[in-house]
Amino acid sequence: MFSPEQISVNPDGSLRVHVLYRLDEWFYGMVLSFGDQVMVERPAEAAEEVKRRAQLIMRRYDNQDR
């Protein structure tokens, strides 16, 4: 999915991936597929949209009839 040139290793062992994607449904689905193992740093509007979508997912589970 990512080429070796796009990936760098942080001092703590985590990975940083530098890529350019169109901010569309595919992008958000791909990012959310990594669950809690991903953080979008830039652009800020993409990070906010990922956060918004994650909150919607959480609300869906919080509002289940049990």
N, C-alpha and C positions, 0 to 999 in steps of 0.2 A: 504494500500500500504506500509506503514511504521509501524513498531512496536513501541510501546511506549519507548522501550529501545534505539531506534535509534534517538529519538527526544529530544532536549533540548530547553528551552525557553531563549532567550537572554534578557538582561535588558530592551531593547526597545520594547519587546513584539514579535519580530520576532522569527522565529523558525530556528534552525540549525539541519539538518538531517545528521547523519553519516552513510553512507552505502558504500558497496563495490559492484560495478557492472563492468561487462565487457564493455569496451568502443566500443560499436557497434551501429548499426542503431537504435535498440530498445532504447538504453540508450539516444542517442541524441534526438530522437523523444519524449521520456518521459520528458526529461529536457525542451525542447522547448515548450511542452504542457503547462507548467506553465507560459509562457509568461514573462512579466517583474517582476513577483513575485519570481524569482529564480536567484541565483548566484552560479555558480560552483566555489569553492575555490581551490580544488585540485583534481586531479593533474593538473598542469599548462597546459599540452597539451590538456586536456579535456576542460578546460576553454577557451583556444584559439580556439578550434574547435567549441564550442558553439557560440562564438563571430563571427567566420567566417561564420557559417551557418545563423546566424541572419542578418549579413550584406548582404548575398546573398538574403535573403527574402526581405530586405529593397530595394535593387536594383531592384528586380523584380517589386515592386510597383512604384518605381521612374521612371522606363522606360516604363510605360504603355502609350499607345496612348490614348489621351483624346479627 
